[in-house]
Amino acid sequence: MSTSTLSVATPFRSPLETFVACAHEMLDPATPEAVRRRAEPRLVAVLPTLQALGVFELFTIRDTALRRLVQDELEARQPCQG
């Protein structure tokens, strides 16, 4: 599936589709920087839903930078404990 098929501008039906499309665009070296900047907030916005569904307990993100971004965003949303 090419990134032309998975565009951030496409109205996706599910958070998982949005996450996958945005991740593809962010990781594709041919994606212009402006498109990557638009994809990141959409990807981040669906993280709480995917976490609630247990997606990150079932699947591992192989790209190190993307995995760190997701981990950092999810940790930042955790309530402070102390």
C-alpha positions, 0 to 999 in steps of 0.5 A: 500500500503506497502513501498516496493511498494512505493520506493524512487528508483522507477521512479515516473510519477508525483510530487504527486506520488513522494511526497507520496512515499517519505513521506511514507518512511520517516514516516515508523518507519521500514525505515532505516535512510539511506533511509530516508535521500535519500527520504527527498531531493526528497520530498523537490524537488517536493514541488514547483510544488505541491504548484503551483498546490494548493495541500497544499491548498486542503490537510492538512499533518497530521503528525506534523513533516512532516507538519513543514518540508514542511512549513519550506521549502516552507517559505524558498523559499518565496522571501524576503519582506521588 
